[in-house]
Amino acid sequence: MSEQRRSDFTDLLRERRAELGFSLREMEARSIDPESGAQAKFGWLSKVENGKSVDTPKVELLKALSIGYRLPEDVLKAAAAAQFLGYDPPTDTGVVWSDDLSTRIIVARAEEMSEEDRRQLADIAETFARRRAQREGGTGS
């Protein structure tokens, strides 16, 4: 039986670049870590997006990608860990994620928010949960 290859990181970069509407050349120009000078090169980005074999990205490269792709570094690290190291956060009982990246992005961005912003976000989530419960015939507290 052949082992299925993960594509979390590949899919994340490809889909995010499409959302942003940039070419691979533009992503190369945008993806530079100002501290280390590490840059995501066109050839490497192309290989990643096409599912070709590449080395596991180093922290400096993930920082560069975080800047270029406008994604939290932790989201990139999680996707890289899944694809390159076989670590699967959804199976880790200490971590709760959704199938899409929305909860990962929310959690990663929460660190950047003020306490008041986090409270407001929690209130929004509670409002959605109550409305869903009401639509489904529950009481929704």
ABEGO torsion letter per residue (X at the ends): XBBBBBAAAAAAAAAAAAAAGBBAAAAAAABBBAAAGBBBBAAAAAAAAAGBBBBBBBAAAAAAAAAAAGBBAAAAAAAAAAAAAGBBAAABAABBBBABAAAAAAAAAAAABBAAAAAAAAAAAAAAAAAAAAAAGBAGX
